[in-house]
């Protein structure tokens, strides 16, 4: 697309809508339909002019390798944005024999953009987008019987909610032996509370739990004001009071692509100790 046409979109529309115009204005759109890689390529090309908070191919490869290893029947992501990760990982789950990819997205406008691109990629019948708060959606997925066990969870949404959403899954019993969590942006912009939690021993978590009351607010320690204010907002709080399950044994470490300032924290549930 010509630079002049992009500047027209810049004046009148948000970058997410500009992305839709850029992709659907392609002269050979029929050659893109049904090809996830081609849709991802176009999102990345457009991202050279407009920065998008997508996981990208280098870090994405870490998660696709987990998909190939685990072969999840159902995979969940927290934070769908414009659908990049849903297309990349949804395609991988489908190719590895899975049944469904579930994308939870707070913003209805972002979800609408994502759904159009997911359909273009040929994944409409495989990727299920749910609009709303991640904690409320997770509880509903469990209550309905749609997801009783977390096989593989990709976390890339409101940064202070990483820990409380994992603790909610723990309390519901969704995280058990074999569950794997893959959290983005743990180094940049960083997520100190989440890393501290998943890297703690059972003894350390039990010690904290003794004097800990159920969370009525997000732990925003170590986050910038900009990070705290995004998405849910600085005055937001968890929908549910959660403590989690301190008896869960995790093995957790960052996996960082060469030359990338950020990493994916890969966390595996390797056991549950008796109380």
N, C-alpha and C positions, 0 to 999 in steps of 0.2 A: 504494500500500500504506500502511496505517495506521502511524503512528509506533510504536505499541505492538508491532506485529508485527516491525518492524525491530529493536527493542531486544531481542526474544527471540532473534533470530539473532545479535545482538551478543554475547550471553552464552554462546552454545553453539558458534558456528562461525566460521571465518575469513571475511574479507571476500569472498574469491573465491567461496566456497560461498554466502554470503549473496546475492551477485549472481545466481547461478543461481536461487535461490528467488524473488527479486524478479521476475526476468523470466518464469519459468515459472508464477508465480502470477498473472500478468496475466489479467484476466477474459476478454479477447478474444485469447488467445494464437494462435488460428487465423488472425487477421488479421495477425499478425507473421511467421508462417512464410513463408519464401521471400522476405523483404524485408530485404536487408542494412541499408538506411538506418534501418528501424524498430528493428532490434536495436542498432545503434550509438546511436540516440537513447536507448534504455533504459539502456545502459551509462553514457552520459553523465549521465542523470538520477540514476542510483544513485550516480554519482561525486560528486554534490553533497553526499552525506553521508559517503561513504567515499572517501578519496583513492585513485585508481588511477594507476599509472605508464603511462598510455597516451599515444600521440603526440598525440591530439586532432585536431579538424577543421582549425584554422588551419595548423598545421605539416603535417598530413596532406595538405592541398591542394597543398603544395609537391611532395610525392611523387606525388600523382595527376596533376599536370601533367607530371612527368617520364614517368610511364607513358603518358600520351597522346602525348608527343613520341617516346618510344623504341619503344613498342608491343612490349615484350619477349615473346618466346615463353615463357620461363620467368623468374620472378623469385624471389629468395631473400630471406628475412628472418632475421636473427640476433636471437632474443629474441621469442617469441610471446606470452608472458604469458597474458592471458585471451582472446586472439583478436581484440581490437579492430583492430589493424593488419592482421591476416590477412583480416578481413572487409572493411575499407575498401579495402585495396590489391588483395586477391584479386578483389573485385568489379570494380575498375577494370581489372585485367589481363584478366579474362574479357570485359568489354565492349569491350576494344580488340583482341580477336582472339587473345589468348594461349592457351597450352595448360595451364599449371600454375603454381600459386603454392606455394612450398615454405617452410614455417615451421619453424625449428629452435628448440626449447625445452628447456632443461635440466631443469626441474622437472616430473615426471610428473603431479602434481596440477594444476598450471596448464595443462598440455597437455590433461588430461581436461576441464577447464572450457572451454577454448578449443574443443575438438572439439564439445562439445554446442552451443555458441553458433554455431559455423561451420555445423553441420548445420541449426540453426534458421534461419539466414540463407539456406539453400538453396545452400551452397557446398561441401557434403561431398565431391562428386565432383571438385572443382576444386582445393581447398586440401589439400595433403599435409603433415601435421604429423609431424616426426621428433623423438623424445625422446632427449636425450643431450647431451654436450658439443658445442659448436659446431665446434671444430677437428676433432674426430674425425668428425663428421657431414659437414663440408665435404670432408674427404679421401675419405670413402666415396662421396659423391655424384660426385666426380671419378673415382675408381677404377672405379666401376660404369658410367661413361659417361652417367649421368643428367644431369650438368651439366659440360660441358667449357669453357664460356665464360660468365663473369659478364656478363649484359646489364645488370641493375639489381639492386643489393644494398642492402637497408635494414638498418641496423645500430643495434640498440637493446637490447643485452644487458649482460653484465658489462663495465663501462667499461674496465678495464685490458686486456681482451682485444680491443678494437677494433683496435689496431695489429697485434698478433700474428696475428689471423685474416686481416687484409688481407695481411700478409706471407706467410702460408701460401698464400693464393690466388695471390699473385704467383709464388711458387716452383713451384706446380703448373702455372702457365701459364694459369690461369683468368681472370686479368685481362690484357686485351689492348686493342688500339685499339678505342675505342667503349664500353668498360665504364664504367658510372657507379655511384658509391657515394653513398648518402644516409645520413648519420650523424646521429642524434638526440642531444640533450642535450650539445651541444658547448660551450654557454655556461653552462648550468645543468643539472646541477652542474659541467659543464665537463670537458674531456678534453685537457689540454695535450700529452701525448705523441702522441696521434693527430693533432691539428692541426699539430704541428711536423713530423710525418712526411709527411702528404699535401701540405703547403705547401712542402716543401723542394724545391730544384732537384736535378737529377741530379748535378750537381757536388757539392752539399752531401751528398747521400746516399752518393755514392761515397767521399767523404772520411771519413764516419762509418764506412762499411763496412770501410775499410782496417784500422781498429783495433778492429773490432767482432766479437765472437764470437757465435755463434748464441744466441738468447735461451733461457735456461734458467729465467727468471723473468719475471713481468709487470713492466713499468715502471709503478710506482705513484706516480711523481712528480706532485705537485700534486693528488692525490686525498685526500679526507677519509678518516678511519678507517672511517666508516660505509660509504662507497662501496667501499672495499677489502674489507670483510668480507662484503658482500652476495653472494648467489648462489654463486659458487665458493668464496669464503672467503679469508681473509687469508693462509693457508699454501698456497694453490693455485699451480700453475705450468702453463705451456703443455704440451700433450700431445706437441708436437713441437718440436725445436730449429729455429728459423727465422731467416733473415736478410732474406728478401724479395728483390726485384729492384730494385736502385738505379737501373737504366737506364730504368725506366718514367717517362714524362713525364706529370705530372698538372697539371690546372688546377683549383684548388680555392678555394671561397669560401663563406661562410655566407649563407644566405637566411633572413631573420628577419621573421616576420609583425609588423605594426604593433602595438605595445603588448605584445608577448610578450617575456619575459625570456630566452627560449631561442631557438635557431635550428637549422636543418638545414644541415649542411655538405655541399655538393654537390661531388663530386670526379669529374672526367672524365679518363679515360686518353686523351690526345691523341697519343701516340706512344711509341716505344721506341727509345732511342739505342743505337747499336752500342757494344759493350764496348771 
